[in-house]
Amino acid sequence: MPVVSGETIIGMLSYTDLMRISYAETSSVKEDRLETVVYNNFTIEQVMQKDVVTISANTPIKEAAKILAEREFHALPVVEDSTLVGIVTTTDLLKYFIKQF
């Protein structure tokens, strides 16, 4: 999920980011209190990835697929002039490739 300030992307938050803090910081917490501890003790800024890899709307599909595969990402923000204009996911690319065959 992209994190924005206005229309500018400042980070990305993934399920993996949330899982990492829940395991690292709450191993002694009972399961029924886990969500409360995780969501009350951390901010989005603390958990999000700040070094965001982005693409433009003109990036070739092959290049986007290569980035997703090599970096093991599941989503790439699409940015034009520092403004978030969309997001492309592995599911988007799979659907595109399926239509091609």
N, CA and C atoms as an extended XYZ file, in Angstrom:
303
Properties=species:S:1:pos:R:3:atomname:S:1:resname:S:1:resid:I:1 pbc="F F F"
N         0.847       -1.157        0.000 N   MET     1
C         0.000        0.000        0.000 CA  MET     1
C         0.906        1.236        0.000 C   MET     1
N         0.678        2.150       -0.938 N   PRO     2
C         1.480        3.368       -0.944 CA  PRO     2
C         1.088        4.301        0.198 C   PRO     2
N         2.082        4.973        0.751 N   VAL     3
C         1.857        5.985        1.781 CA  VAL     3
C         2.198        7.319        1.135 C   VAL     3
N         1.253        8.252        1.180 N   VAL     4
C         1.452        9.530        0.503 CA  VAL     4
C         1.339       10.702        1.456 C   VAL     4
N         1.993       11.771        1.073 N   SER     5
C         1.833       13.072        1.721 CA  SER     5
C         1.330       13.979        0.618 C   SER     5
N         0.063       14.351        0.676 N   GLY     6
C        -0.553       15.048       -0.454 CA  GLY     6
C        -0.674       14.046       -1.583 C   GLY     6
N        -0.023       14.338       -2.701 N   GLU     7
C        -0.014       13.407       -3.834 CA  GLU     7
C         1.352       12.764       -4.037 C   GLU     7
N         2.302       13.062       -3.145 N   THR     8
C         3.669       12.552       -3.270 CA  THR     8
C         3.834       11.296       -2.436 C   THR     8
N         4.383       10.248       -3.053 N   ILE     9
C         4.614        9.001       -2.329 CA  ILE     9
C         5.832        9.157       -1.421 C   ILE     9
N         5.662        8.751       -0.172 N   ILE    10
C         6.761        8.863        0.797 CA  ILE    10
C         7.150        7.496        1.371 C   ILE    10
N         6.387        6.466        1.043 N   GLY    11
C         6.717        5.144        1.547 CA  GLY    11
C         5.766        4.093        1.019 C   GLY    11
N         6.071        2.846        1.362 N   MET    12
C         5.210        1.716        1.026 CA  MET    12
C         5.046        0.881        2.285 C   MET    12
N         3.844        0.378        2.496 N   LEU    13
C         3.542       -0.477        3.638 CA  LEU    13
C         3.014       -1.791        3.102 C   LEU    13
N         3.607       -2.880        3.542 N   SER    14
C         3.185       -4.199        3.068 CA  SER    14
C         2.767       -5.078        4.234 C   SER    14
N         2.099       -6.135        3.893 N   TYR    15
C         1.715       -7.144        4.875 CA  TYR    15
C         2.968       -7.688        5.570 C   TYR    15
N         4.032       -7.857        4.814 N   THR    16
C         5.298       -8.347        5.375 CA  THR    16
C         5.837       -7.384        6.420 C   THR    16
N         5.716       -6.079        6.181 N   ASP    17
C         6.168       -5.084        7.163 CA  ASP    17
C         5.404       -5.250        8.473 C   ASP    17
N         4.096       -5.435        8.384 N   LEU    18
C         3.276       -5.610        9.586 CA  LEU    18
C         3.613       -6.913       10.306 C   LEU    18
N         3.845       -7.967        9.539 N   MET    19
C         4.190       -9.249       10.147 CA  MET    19
C         5.540       -9.179       10.857 C   MET    19
N         6.472       -8.460       10.265 N   ARG    20
C         7.811       -8.342       10.850 CA  ARG    20
C         7.736       -7.714       12.244 C   ARG    20
N         6.958       -6.650       12.408 N   ILE    21
C         6.891       -6.020       13.729 CA  ILE    21
C         6.078       -6.860       14.696 C   ILE    21
N         5.083       -7.561       14.203 N   SER    22
C         4.264       -8.355       15.124 CA  SER    22
C         5.077       -9.499       15.707 C   SER    22
N         5.953      -10.109       14.917 N   TYR    23
C         6.788      -11.190       15.434 CA  TYR    23
C         7.920      -10.660       16.303 C   TYR    23
N         8.518       -9.573       15.875 N   ALA    24
C         9.685       -9.052       16.588 CA  ALA    24
C         9.333       -8.416       17.924 C   ALA    24
N         8.225       -7.724       17.971 N   GLU    25
C         7.929       -6.926       19.146 CA  GLU    25
C         6.870       -7.508       20.078 C   GLU    25
N         6.178       -8.563       19.666 N   THR    26
C         5.052       -9.022       20.469 CA  THR    26
C         5.085      -10.516       20.740 C   THR    26
N         6.236      -11.105       20.741 N   SER    27
C         6.324      -12.551       20.915 CA  SER    27
C         5.803      -13.009       22.272 C   SER    27
N         5.808      -12.158       23.260 N   SER    28
C         5.337      -12.552       24.583 CA  SER    28
C         3.878      -12.167       24.834 C   SER    28
N         3.229      -11.569       23.847 N   VAL    29
C         1.852      -11.107       24.006 CA  VAL    29
C         0.887      -12.221       23.621 C   VAL    29
N        -0.183      -12.371       24.396 N   LYS    30
C        -1.198      -13.363       24.077 CA  LYS    30
C        -1.831      -13.015       22.741 C   LYS    30
N        -2.203      -14.033       21.986 N   GLU    31
C        -2.707      -13.853       20.627 CA  GLU    31
C        -3.908      -12.917       20.548 C   GLU    31
N        -4.816      -12.965       21.520 N   ASP    32
C        -6.004      -12.120       21.464 CA  ASP    32
C        -5.695      -10.638       21.650 C   ASP    32
N        -4.515      -10.301       22.170 N   ARG    33
C        -4.116       -8.907       22.357 CA  ARG    33
C        -3.120       -8.438       21.297 C   ARG    33
N        -2.716       -9.317       20.396 N   LEU    34
C        -1.675       -9.011       19.424 CA  LEU    34
C        -2.025       -7.802       18.559 C   LEU    34
N        -3.214       -7.774       17.972 N   GLU    35
C        -3.596       -6.646       17.123 CA  GLU    35
C        -3.537       -5.327       17.875 C   GLU    35
N        -4.038       -5.304       19.080 N   THR    36
C        -4.047       -4.085       19.880 CA  THR    36
C        -2.638       -3.584       20.122 C   THR    36
N        -1.742       -4.469       20.493 N   VAL    37
C        -0.353       -4.085       20.769 CA  VAL    37
C         0.320       -3.554       19.507 C   VAL    37
N         0.180       -4.259       18.396 N   VAL    38
C         0.834       -3.849       17.150 CA  VAL    38
C         0.301       -2.508       16.680 C   VAL    38
N        -1.006       -2.356       16.619 N   TYR    39
C        -1.586       -1.140       16.058 CA  TYR    39
C        -1.489        0.065       16.983 C   TYR    39
N        -1.319       -0.138       18.264 N   ASN    40
C        -1.232        0.988       19.195 CA  ASN    40
C         0.193        1.443       19.487 C   ASN    40
N         1.177        0.629       19.204 N   ASN    41
C         2.548        0.961       19.572 CA  ASN    41
C         3.421        1.442       18.423 C   ASN    41
N         2.949        1.372       17.200 N   PHE    42
C         3.761        1.761       16.047 CA  PHE    42
C         2.992        2.731       15.173 C   PHE    42
N         3.733        3.626       14.523 N   THR    43
C         3.134        4.512       13.534 CA  THR    43
C         3.425        3.956       12.143 C   THR    43
N         2.667        4.415       11.171 N   ILE    44
C         2.912        4.004        9.783 CA  ILE    44
C         4.331        4.378        9.383 C   ILE    44
N         4.776        5.555        9.781 N   GLU    45
C         6.124        6.015        9.421 CA  GLU    45
C         7.201        5.077        9.966 C   GLU    45
N         6.992        4.515       11.151 N   GLN    46
C         7.970        3.599       11.736 CA  GLN    46
C         8.032        2.277       10.989 C   GLN    46
N         6.944        1.861       10.402 N   VAL    47
C         6.845        0.532        9.812 CA  VAL    47
C         7.081        0.538        8.304 C   VAL    47
N         6.704        1.611        7.621 N   MET    48
C         6.768        1.641        6.156 CA  MET    48
C         8.203        1.607        5.639 C   MET    48
N         8.322        1.155        4.411 N   GLN    49
C         9.596        1.207        3.703 CA  GLN    49
C         9.725        2.597        3.096 C   GLN    49
N        10.831        3.268        3.391 N   LYS    50
C        10.985        4.649        2.938 CA  LYS    50
C        11.713        4.778        1.610 C   LYS    50
N        12.547        3.819        1.277 N   ASP    51
C        13.268        3.853        0.001 CA  ASP    51
C        12.411        3.155       -1.050 C   ASP    51
N        11.513        3.920       -1.646 N   VAL    52
C        10.516        3.351       -2.540 CA  VAL    52
C        11.037        3.284       -3.968 C   VAL    52
N        10.904        2.117       -4.572 N   VAL    53
C        11.208        1.940       -5.986 CA  VAL    53
C         9.929        2.263       -6.746 C   VAL    53
N        10.028        3.171       -7.706 N   THR    54
C         8.857        3.567       -8.482 CA  THR    54
C         9.119        3.374       -9.966 C   THR    54
N         8.040        3.407      -10.744 N   ILE    55
C         8.139        3.389      -12.199 CA  ILE    55
C         7.257        4.516      -12.728 C   ILE    55
N         7.434        4.828      -14.012 N   SER    56
C         6.564        5.820      -14.650 CA  SER    56
C         5.522        5.078      -15.476 C   SER    56
N         4.524        5.803      -15.938 N   ALA    57
C         3.491        5.204      -16.771 CA  ALA    57
C         4.062        4.735      -18.107 C   ALA    57
N         5.224        5.239      -18.482 N   ASN    58
C         5.864        4.858      -19.744 CA  ASN    58
C         6.843        3.694      -19.608 C   ASN    58
N         7.000        3.167      -18.407 N   THR    59
C         7.902        2.038      -18.200 CA  THR    59
C         7.359        0.815      -18.935 C   THR    59
N         8.196        0.147      -19.729 N   PRO    60
C         7.729       -1.060      -20.427 CA  PRO    60
C         7.279       -2.144      -19.434 C   PRO    60
N         6.271       -2.899      -19.828 N   ILE    61
C         5.739       -3.964      -18.979 CA  ILE    61
C         6.837       -4.949      -18.595 C   ILE    61
N         7.700       -5.284      -19.546 N   LYS    62
C         8.791       -6.225      -19.265 CA  LYS    62
C         9.684       -5.710      -18.142 C   LYS    62
N         9.982       -4.405      -18.135 N   GLU    63
C        10.826       -3.813      -17.090 CA  GLU    63
C        10.129       -3.855      -15.734 C   GLU    63
N         8.830       -3.555      -15.715 N   ALA    64
C         8.072       -3.624      -14.458 CA  ALA    64
C         8.079       -5.053      -13.916 C   ALA    64
N         7.856       -6.024      -14.786 N   ALA    65
C         7.867       -7.433      -14.369 CA  ALA    65
C         9.245       -7.836      -13.841 C   ALA    65
N        10.284       -7.350      -14.492 N   LYS    66
C        11.651       -7.653      -14.061 CA  LYS    66
C        11.918       -7.096      -12.658 C   LYS    66
N        11.505       -5.874      -12.404 N   ILE    67
C        11.694       -5.264      -11.078 CA  ILE    67
C        10.936       -6.056      -10.019 C   ILE    67
N         9.677       -6.382      -10.304 N   LEU    68
C         8.876       -7.147       -9.348 CA  LEU    68
C         9.529       -8.489       -9.034 C   LEU    68
N        10.013       -9.167      -10.059 N   ALA    69
C        10.618      -10.493       -9.866 CA  ALA    69
C        11.960      -10.409       -9.133 C   ALA    69
N        12.829       -9.514       -9.567 N   GLU    70
C        14.164       -9.428       -8.977 CA  GLU    70
C        14.148       -8.896       -7.548 C   GLU    70
N        13.275       -7.950       -7.276 N   ARG    71
C        13.222       -7.338       -5.945 CA  ARG    71
C        12.235       -8.040       -5.011 C   ARG    71
N        11.500       -9.028       -5.578 N   GLU    72
C        10.505       -9.796       -4.830 CA  GLU    72
C         9.425       -8.890       -4.238 C   GLU    72
N         9.020       -7.892       -5.036 N   PHE    73
C         7.928       -7.004       -4.674 CA  PHE    73
C         6.626       -7.590       -5.207 C   PHE    73
N         5.530       -7.110       -4.675 N   HIS    74
C         4.221       -7.490       -5.187 CA  HIS    74
C         3.485       -6.295       -5.764 C   HIS    74
N         4.073       -5.097       -5.617 N   ALA    75
C         3.446       -3.883       -6.138 CA  ALA    75
C         4.503       -2.823       -6.406 C   ALA    75
N         4.256       -2.031       -7.434 N   LEU    76
C         5.131       -0.909       -7.775 CA  LEU    76
C         4.294        0.344       -7.963 C   LEU    76
N         4.627        1.403       -7.244 N   PRO    77
C         3.924        2.665       -7.457 CA  PRO    77
C         4.300        3.260       -8.815 C   PRO    77
N         3.311        3.839       -9.472 N   VAL    78
C         3.524        4.529      -10.741 CA  VAL    78
C         3.476        6.025      -10.436 C   VAL    78
N         4.570        6.724      -10.781 N   VAL    79
C         4.740        8.127      -10.406 CA  VAL    79
C         5.037        8.958      -11.645 C   VAL    79
N         4.413       10.131      -11.697 N   GLU    80
C         4.710       11.125      -12.736 CA  GLU    80
C         4.967       12.454      -12.040 C   GLU    80
N         6.137       13.032      -12.256 N   ASP    81
C         6.513       14.310      -11.632 CA  ASP    81
C         6.298       14.291      -10.124 C   ASP    81
N         6.765       13.243       -9.469 N   SER    82
C         6.677       13.060       -8.016 CA  SER    82
C         5.254       12.838       -7.499 C   SER    82
N         4.287       12.701       -8.389 N   THR    83
C         2.901       12.478       -7.984 CA  THR    83
C         2.509       11.027       -8.239 C   THR    83
N         1.941       10.392       -7.235 N   LEU    84
C         1.460        9.026       -7.383 CA  LEU    84
C         0.243        9.032       -8.299 C   LEU    84
N         0.333        8.286       -9.412 N   VAL    85
C        -0.775        8.241      -10.364 CA  VAL    85
C        -1.392        6.850      -10.461 C   VAL    85
N        -0.756        5.866       -9.824 N   GLY    86
C        -1.291        4.512       -9.871 CA  GLY    86
C        -0.369        3.526       -9.198 C   GLY    86
N        -0.736        2.266       -9.308 N   ILE    87
C         0.074        1.192       -8.758 CA  ILE    87
C        -0.127       -0.020       -9.645 C   ILE    87
N         0.946       -0.721       -9.947 N   VAL    88
C         0.855       -1.951      -10.729 CA  VAL    88
C         1.271       -3.098       -9.820 C   VAL    88
N         0.513       -4.179       -9.871 N   THR    89
C         0.764       -5.322       -8.996 CA  THR    89
C         1.124       -6.558       -9.811 C   THR    89
N         1.604       -7.563       -9.131 N   THR    90
C         1.894       -8.832       -9.808 CA  THR    90
C         0.618       -9.405      -10.412 C   THR    90
N        -0.496       -9.231       -9.749 N   THR    91
C        -1.775       -9.713      -10.276 CA  THR    91
C        -2.136       -8.983      -11.567 C   THR    91
N        -1.902       -7.672      -11.617 N   ASP    92
C        -2.156       -6.913      -12.846 CA  ASP    92
C        -1.353       -7.485      -14.012 C   ASP    92
N        -0.079       -7.758      -13.759 N   LEU    93
C         0.779       -8.277      -14.826 CA  LEU    93
C         0.374       -9.686      -15.233 C   LEU    93
N         0.018      -10.517      -14.279 N   LEU    94
C        -0.428      -11.867      -14.622 CA  LEU    94
C        -1.681      -11.823      -15.490 C   LEU    94
N        -2.626      -10.970      -15.137 N   LYS    95
C        -3.849      -10.830      -15.945 CA  LYS    95
C        -3.513      -10.353      -17.357 C   LYS    95
N        -2.582       -9.412      -17.463 N   TYR    96
C        -2.165       -8.920      -18.772 CA  TYR    96
C        -1.546      -10.046      -19.596 C   TYR    96
N        -0.645      -10.801      -18.990 N   PHE    97
C         0.023      -11.883      -19.714 CA  PHE    97
C        -0.957      -12.984      -20.130 C   PHE    97
N        -1.924      -13.271      -19.295 N   ILE    98
C        -2.943      -14.279      -19.623 CA  ILE    98
C        -3.734      -13.843      -20.850 C   ILE    98
N        -4.079      -12.572      -20.930 N   LYS    99
C        -4.825      -12.061      -22.087 CA  LYS    99
C        -4.031      -12.161      -23.387 C   LYS    99
N        -2.696      -12.153      -23.262 N   GLN   100
C        -1.855      -12.203      -24.450 CA  GLN   100
C        -1.825      -13.586      -25.103 C   GLN   100
N        -2.219      -14.622      -24.351 N   PHE   101
C        -2.141      -15.994      -24.889 CA  PHE   101
C        -3.485      -16.559      -25.195 C   PHE   101
